[in-house]
Each structure stands twice: as C-alpha cells, then as structure tokens.
C-alpha cells in the first residue's frame, strides 16, 4: 500500500441538547497531499451524536 493517504478530522455539537429548540452543527477537514477541503453544516431538532455522525458521513461521501 502506498504512502498517499487522506486524513479526515471531524466534529459535531449541539446546543440545548434534548430540548425542543436545539440547534446543532458539524464540520470536517479533509487533507490529501497539498489539498485541503473544509465542509460544514447544521440542523435543528437534532442531537450531538447525530451531528458527530453526520460529520463523518458527509466527509466520507467526498472520498
């Protein structure tokens, strides 16, 4: 296997977790050789776990 690799950093969070008026967000940074791509998004009525998983899923869609 070659040394070329894609590095992905992700994070997700939610304010007012488990309440009716919560809002969450996620972000990811993908790095490959000299290329960097940043993605982010958010949702209402969500949880921190959903945002964490969404960050990973959205990043993997780009690979």
N, C-alpha and C positions, 0 to 999 in steps of 0.2 A: 504494500500500500504506500502511495506517495506521501510526501510531507505536506502537500496542499490540504488545508483544512478550512472549514468555515467555523468561526466562533460566534456563538449567539448568547447575548445577555438579555434577560427578560425580567420584568417586574410588573406587578399588578397590585392595586389597592382599592379600598372602598371606604368612604366616609359615612358615618352613621350606619354602619353595618347592622343588618337585621331590623331596620326601621323602614317605614313606608316611603320616606323622602330621601333615600340614599342615592349616592352617585359614585360611580367607580371609573377607574381609568387603568390603562395598561400601556406599556411601552416595550420596545425591543430594539437592540442594536445588533446588526449582523456585520461581521467583518470577514473579508476574504482578500488575501494578499493586500493590495493597496486600496481596496474598495470598501467603503462603509455605507450602510443603509440604515436609516432610523425609521421606525414605524411607531404609531401611537393611535389610541382611540379611547372611547369611553362608552358608558351605558348607564341608564338609570334603573332602579329596582333590581339591583344585582348584589353580588357578594364579593368579598376579597378573593375567595377561591376561584370563582368564575373568571375574574379579571386576570388572575395568575395563569390559569389555563388558556384563556383567550390569547394572552401574550405569546405563549409557546406555540399555539396552533397557528396564529397569524404569521409568526416568524417562519415556521416550518413550511407554510404554503409557498414561501418565496425561494425555498431551496430546490 
